Amino acid sequence: MKQIVTFCLLALLGSSVSAQSYETAQDAFDARAWEAAAKLAREEAVKGNANSQGLLGQLYHFGQGGLTKSSELAVIWYSVSIANGNAAIEGMYNGAAFAFSAEELEKIEDKATTCLSSQYKDCD
C-alpha cells in the first residue's frame, strides 16, 4: 500500500512540475525571451507535454529562439500536440498546413506519426 501511495504522489508531483515548466516556457515566450522559451518548450515537449509541443511548433513556425523557420516542423509539432489533446493549437496548425499540398501534408503527417511512435526522439 505504501508503494501505491508513493507512486501516486510522484505521479501527481511530476504532472505539477510539468505544468509549471510549461508555464515557465510560456512566460518566456510572452516576454519574447525566445531562446529560453525554445529550450524550456523542447525539454517538456519531448516528455509528452501537449502544450509545450504546441509552443515548440509556434517557435518553429516563426523561426524564433534560435530555431530555423520551418512550416514543416511546425506542422509536425502541432500535429503531435493535437494528438496529445491540445485542441487549442488547431488554428496554428491550419495556418502552417495551408502552405502545403494534400500530398505534401500527408508526408508531413507521416513524420508526425513517426515522432509520436518514437516517443519524441525522431521529430526534427
ChimeraX attribute file (.defattr): number of C-alpha atoms within 10 A of each C-alpha:
attribute: neighborCount
match mode: 1-to-1
recipient: residues
	/A:1	6
	/A:2	7
	/A:3	8
	/A:4	9
	/A:5	10
	/A:6	11
	/A:7	12
	/A:8	12
	/A:9	11
	/A:10	12
	/A:11	12
	/A:12	12
	/A:13	12
	/A:14	12
	/A:15	12
	/A:16	12
	/A:17	13
	/A:18	19
	/A:19	16
	/A:20	12
	/A:21	18
	/A:22	25
	/A:23	17
	/A:24	16
	/A:25	28
	/A:26	22
	/A:27	14
	/A:28	19
	/A:29	22
	/A:30	11
	/A:31	11
	/A:32	13
	/A:33	15
	/A:34	20
	/A:35	17
	/A:36	19
	/A:37	27
	/A:38	25
	/A:39	16
	/A:40	22
	/A:41	29
	/A:42	20
	/A:43	19
	/A:44	21
	/A:45	24
	/A:46	17
	/A:47	14
	/A:48	18
	/A:49	24
	/A:50	25
	/A:51	26
	/A:52	31
	/A:53	31
	/A:54	30
	/A:55	27
	/A:56	30
	/A:57	32
	/A:58	26
	/A:59	26
	/A:60	24
	/A:61	24
	/A:62	15
	/A:63	16
	/A:64	19
	/A:65	19
	/A:66	13
	/A:67	15
	/A:68	13
	/A:69	16
	/A:70	17
	/A:71	22
	/A:72	24
	/A:73	23
	/A:74	28
	/A:75	29
	/A:76	32
	/A:77	33
	/A:78	33
	/A:79	29
	/A:80	28
	/A:81	29
	/A:82	19
	/A:83	14
	/A:84	16
	/A:85	13
	/A:86	18
	/A:87	16
	/A:88	12
	/A:89	20
	/A:90	15
	/A:91	11
	/A:92	16
	/A:93	24
	/A:94	12
	/A:95	13
	/A:96	22
	/A:97	21
	/A:98	12
	/A:99	12
	/A:100	14
	/A:101	9
	/A:102	11
	/A:103	9
	/A:104	13
	/A:105	17
	/A:106	12
	/A:107	12
	/A:108	19
	/A:109	18
	/A:110	13
	/A:111	22
	/A:112	26
	/A:113	18
	/A:114	17
	/A:115	20
	/A:116	22
	/A:117	12
	/A:118	11
	/A:119	12
	/A:120	19
	/A:121	11
	/A:122	13
	/A:123	18
	/A:124	12
